[in-house]
Amino acid sequence: MALKAIRIEQAAAASGALAYAAVNAFLAAGLGAFGRPHGLNEAEAGLVLAVGAVAGVLFAPIWGYGSERYGRRRLLLLASVVMTLAPLAMALIFASPWPTVALVPALVVARALLSTGGAGLVPLAQAYVADTATSERRLQGMGAVSFALSLGTLLGSLLLSVVDRTGVILGLLSLLAVGALSTVI
């Protein structure tokens, strides 16, 4: 594979890590605040975040096994699609009124999608970069993925200040667009 093609694929892997980190930061920091007007209390927001984290832990080994069996590139695409469904699901949930008894399970499913996709996306991106980079460029590639994770966390957190004025659904749709762009790349 040509060097330029490898770099583009590594950038695509890093963009997936950025998208995941942005959505994760947005939800982790903002779910309690933007869930409150919909009837979500702090304990329920914590439950949504905790169950999502457990889903990520449970699915991480499955992604690892699958990457050895089916290839990292294919599973990177799948993980990106799974992760991108989370902001779409949350936008749909917050766009219409839900009774609290249904709101919490719906948010748990959406958060589990994010965590499940992220549990695959981040280590798959790192492994893919390590596999495709030359030994001279491996450190640079891993640095790019780490930078993307940090930048995504920053961008997701910054988006919360914009959402305060424009609404949570616009923020979630923005994150959906970032995830979709990453998937396309």
Phi, psi and chi 1 to 4 in degrees:
 res  aa     phi    psi   chi1   chi2   chi3   chi4
   1 MET       -  138.5 -172.9  179.1  -66.1      -
   2 ALA   -66.1  150.5      -      -      -      -
   3 LEU   -59.1  -41.7 -175.9   59.7      -      -
   4 LYS   -63.1  -41.7 -172.6  173.2 -178.4  177.9
   5 ALA   -63.6  -39.7      -      -      -      -
   6 ILE   -63.6  -43.0  -70.1  172.3      -      -
   7 ARG   -64.4  -39.1  -73.8 -172.7 -176.4  162.1
   8 ILE   -63.8  -42.8  -70.3  169.9      -      -
   9 GLU   -65.8  -36.5  -72.3 -176.8   -1.3      -
  10 GLN   -67.4  -36.8  -69.3  174.8   -3.8      -
  11 ALA   -65.7  -37.5      -      -      -      -
  12 ALA   -63.2  -42.1      -      -      -      -
  13 ALA   -62.8  -42.8      -      -      -      -
  14 ALA   -65.3  -35.5      -      -      -      -
  15 SER   -65.6  -33.6   74.8      -      -      -
  16 GLY   -64.4  -41.5      -      -      -      -
  17 ALA   -63.8  -40.2      -      -      -      -
  18 LEU   -61.4  -47.3 -177.3  143.7      -      -
  19 ALA   -60.8  -45.3      -      -      -      -
  20 TYR   -61.7  -46.7  166.2   70.9      -      -
  21 ALA   -63.0  -37.0      -      -      -      -
  22 ALA   -65.4  -47.4      -      -      -      -
  23 VAL   -64.6  -43.1  176.8      -      -      -
  24 ASN   -62.2  -45.0 -166.1   49.5      -      -
  25 ALA   -64.4  -42.4      -      -      -      -
  26 PHE   -58.9  -47.1 -176.5   84.3      -      -
  27 LEU   -72.8  -43.6  -70.1  177.7      -      -
  28 ALA   -62.1  -40.3      -      -      -      -
  29 ALA   -85.0  -28.1      -      -      -      -
  30 GLY  -110.9  -12.5      -      -      -      -
  31 LEU   -56.5  -43.7 -177.0   61.2      -      -
  32 GLY   -60.7  -43.9      -      -      -      -
  33 ALA   -70.2  -48.2      -      -      -      -
  34 PHE   -85.9   -7.6   55.4   74.2      -      -
  35 GLY   -84.5  -24.9      -      -      -      -
  36 ARG   -56.5  -47.4 -167.0  171.2  -63.5  117.9
  37 PRO   -63.3  -16.0  -19.0   27.9      -      -
  38 HIS   -96.2    4.9  -63.6  -86.9      -      -
  39 GLY    98.1    4.6      -      -      -      -
  40 LEU   -83.7  125.4 -165.8   69.5      -      -
  41 ASN   -94.7  176.2   65.2   38.7      -      -
  42 GLU   -62.5  -39.9  -70.1   78.8   11.2      -
  43 ALA   -64.9  -40.7      -      -      -      -
  44 GLU   -67.8  -39.2  -68.0  163.9  -25.3      -
  45 ALA   -62.4  -42.3      -      -      -      -
  46 GLY   -62.0  -39.8      -      -      -      -
  47 LEU   -62.7  -44.4  176.9   68.4      -      -
  48 VAL   -58.8  -46.3  169.0      -      -      -
  49 LEU   -67.2  -40.9  -65.1  172.3      -      -
  50 ALA   -67.2  -45.4      -      -      -      -
  51 VAL   -64.0  -37.5  171.3      -      -      -
  52 GLY   -61.7  -41.5      -      -      -      -
  53 ALA   -63.3  -40.2      -      -      -      -
  54 VAL   -63.2  -40.5  169.6      -      -      -
  55 ALA   -59.2  -41.2      -      -      -      -
  56 GLY   -62.1  -42.8      -      -      -      -
  57 VAL   -63.7  -41.5  169.1      -      -      -
  58 LEU   -69.2  -34.7  -66.3  175.1      -      -
  59 PHE   -89.6  -15.4  -83.1   88.0      -      -
  60 ALA   -55.3  -47.0      -      -      -      -
  61 PRO   -65.3  -30.0  -14.0   22.4      -      -
  62 ILE   -67.0  -42.1  -64.3  168.1      -      -
  63 TRP   -62.0  -42.1  -73.9  110.2      -      -
  64 GLY   -61.7  -46.1      -      -      -      -
  65 TYR   -61.7  -46.1  171.8   78.3      -      -
  66 GLY   -62.6  -35.3      -      -      -      -
  67 SER   -67.2  -32.3   75.1      -      -      -
  68 GLU   -74.9  -33.3  -66.1  -61.6  -36.9      -
  69 ARG   -85.1  -42.1 -175.7  171.2  174.4  113.4
  70 TYR  -110.5   -8.8  -58.3  108.5      -      -
  71 GLY   100.8  143.1      -      -      -      -
  72 ARG   -70.3  -39.2  -61.2 -172.3 -152.4  -50.7
  73 ARG   -61.3  -47.7 -173.8  175.1  176.4 -174.1
  74 ARG   -63.2  -43.0 -177.2  178.1  -61.3  157.8
  75 LEU   -73.8  -27.5  -73.9 -175.2      -      -
  76 LEU   -60.3  -43.3  -98.7  171.2      -      -
  77 LEU   -63.7  -45.4  179.2   60.4      -      -
  78 LEU   -62.3  -45.0  178.5   60.2      -      -
  79 ALA   -62.8  -37.6      -      -      -      -
  80 SER   -64.5  -42.4 -176.3      -      -      -
  81 VAL   -64.3  -45.8  168.6      -      -      -
  82 VAL   -60.1  -46.4  169.4      -      -      -
  83 MET   -64.0  -38.0 -178.9  -82.1  -52.7      -
  84 THR   -69.7  -23.3  -59.3      -      -      -
  85 LEU   -68.3  -23.8  -68.4  174.0      -      -
  86 ALA   -63.1  -52.9      -      -      -      -
  87 PRO   -65.8  -30.0   12.4  -19.3      -      -
  88 LEU   -63.8  -48.1  173.2   61.6      -      -
  89 ALA   -60.4  -44.2      -      -      -      -
  90 MET   -66.9  -38.8  -68.9 -138.7  175.1      -
  91 ALA   -61.0  -42.9      -      -      -      -
  92 LEU   -65.2  -38.2  -68.3  171.6      -      -
  93 ILE   -65.1  -47.1  -68.8  165.3      -      -
  94 PHE   -78.5  -12.7  -74.1  121.3      -      -
  95 ALA   -76.2  -17.9      -      -      -      -
  96 SER  -134.9  155.2   58.4      -      -      -
  97 PRO   -71.4  135.1   22.6  -27.9      -      -
  98 TRP  -125.8  140.6  -73.2   63.2      -      -
  99 PRO   -67.8  145.6   19.0  -25.0      -      -
 100 THR   -55.0  -35.0  -56.9      -      -      -
 101 VAL   -62.0  -28.3   70.0      -      -      -
 102 ALA   -98.4  -25.3      -      -      -      -
 103 LEU   -61.9  -48.1  178.0   68.1      -      -
 104 VAL   -61.4  -50.3  173.0      -      -      -
 105 PRO   -61.7  -37.3  -21.6   30.3      -      -
 106 ALA   -64.1  -42.6      -      -      -      -
 107 LEU   -67.8  -35.4  -70.3  172.3      -      -
 108 VAL   -60.7  -44.3  163.3      -      -      -
 109 VAL   -63.3  -44.8  169.4      -      -      -
 110 ALA   -63.0  -43.4      -      -      -      -
 111 ARG   -67.1  -36.8  171.8   69.9  168.9  134.7
 112 ALA   -64.7  -36.1      -      -      -      -
 113 LEU   -60.0  -46.1  -78.9  170.7      -      -
 114 LEU   -61.1  -49.5  174.6   64.2      -      -
 115 SER   -65.8  -39.0  -63.7      -      -      -
 116 THR   -65.3  -46.0  -60.8      -      -      -
 117 GLY   -64.0  -43.3      -      -      -      -
 118 GLY   -65.6  -34.5      -      -      -      -
 119 ALA   -62.8  -26.6      -      -      -      -
 120 GLY   -92.7  -41.3      -      -      -      -
 121 LEU   -62.7  -49.0 -150.3  140.2      -      -
 122 VAL   -65.0  -54.7  172.9      -      -      -
 123 PRO   -67.2  -31.3   12.3  -18.1      -      -
 124 LEU   -66.1  -40.3  -76.2  167.3      -      -
 125 ALA   -62.0  -45.0      -      -      -      -
 126 GLN   -63.9  -44.5  -67.4  168.7  -31.8      -
 127 ALA   -66.4  -39.2      -      -      -      -
 128 TYR   -64.0  -44.4 -175.0   76.7      -      -
 129 VAL   -62.9  -43.4  167.1      -      -      -
 130 ALA   -62.8  -37.1      -      -      -      -
 131 ASP   -70.5  -36.8  -71.9  -10.9      -      -
 132 THR   -96.0  -18.1   57.8      -      -      -
 133 ALA   -80.3  145.4      -      -      -      -
 134 THR   -69.9  162.6   62.9      -      -      -
 135 SER   -60.9  -30.6   59.2      -      -      -
 136 GLU   -73.1  -26.2  -62.8   82.9   28.7      -
 137 ARG  -107.8   -1.0  -62.5 -124.1 -179.7 -131.8
 138 ARG   -61.6  -44.5 -168.1  164.3  -66.0  125.7
 139 LEU   -62.3  -40.7 -171.2   59.2      -      -
 140 GLN   -63.5  -43.1 -178.6 -178.0   13.7      -
 141 GLY   -64.2  -43.1      -      -      -      -
 142 MET   -66.4  -35.6  -64.1  -55.3  -76.1      -
 143 GLY   -62.9  -37.4      -      -      -      -
 144 ALA   -64.3  -41.1      -      -      -      -
 145 VAL   -66.3  -43.1  172.8      -      -      -
 146 SER   -63.1  -41.1  -66.2      -      -      -
 147 PHE   -62.1  -42.7  175.7   75.5      -      -
 148 ALA   -61.8  -40.9      -      -      -      -
 149 LEU   -63.0  -44.2  -73.4  166.3      -      -
 150 SER   -66.9  -43.4  -62.4      -      -      -
 151 LEU   -64.3  -40.5 -178.0   61.1      -      -
 152 GLY   -61.7  -41.7      -      -      -      -
 153 THR   -62.2  -42.7  -59.6      -      -      -
 154 LEU   -64.8  -46.2  175.5   64.4      -      -
 155 LEU   -65.5  -41.0  -67.4  175.7      -      -
 156 GLY   -62.3  -39.7      -      -      -      -
 157 SER   -69.6  -41.2  -61.1      -      -      -
 158 LEU   -63.9  -34.8  -73.7  173.5      -      -
 159 LEU   -60.8  -29.5 -175.6   58.6      -      -
 160 LEU   -60.3  -36.5  -77.6  172.6      -      -
 161 SER   -69.8  -32.2   65.2      -      -      -
 162 VAL   -73.0  -40.3  173.5      -      -      -
 163 VAL   -62.1  -29.9  165.1      -      -      -
 164 ASP   -56.0  -32.2 -172.3   41.3      -      -
 165 ARG   -98.3  -26.9  -66.9 -178.2  -66.4  -88.6
 166 THR  -107.1  -16.5   60.9      -      -      -
 167 GLY   107.4  147.3      -      -      -      -
 168 VAL   -65.4  -34.3   68.3      -      -      -
 169 ILE   -65.1  -40.4  -65.6  170.9      -      -
 170 LEU   -62.1  -39.4 -178.1   60.0      -      -
 171 GLY   -63.0  -45.1      -      -      -      -
 172 LEU   -65.4  -38.4  -70.8  164.8      -      -
 173 LEU   -68.1  -33.2  -67.4  176.3      -      -
 174 SER   -63.1  -42.7  -60.7      -      -      -
 175 LEU   -67.5  -35.7  -66.8  166.4      -      -
 176 LEU   -60.0  -43.4  169.0   65.1      -      -
 177 ALA   -63.4  -40.6      -      -      -      -
 178 VAL   -63.0  -44.9  170.6      -      -      -
 179 GLY   -64.3  -41.6      -      -      -      -
 180 ALA   -64.7  -41.6      -      -      -      -
 181 LEU   -62.3  -42.3  179.2   61.0      -      -
 182 SER   -60.5  -41.9  168.8      -      -      -
 183 THR   -63.7  -41.2  -58.9      -      -      -
 184 VAL   -64.6  -43.0  168.6      -      -      -
 185 ILE   -60.4      -  -68.5  171.4      -      -
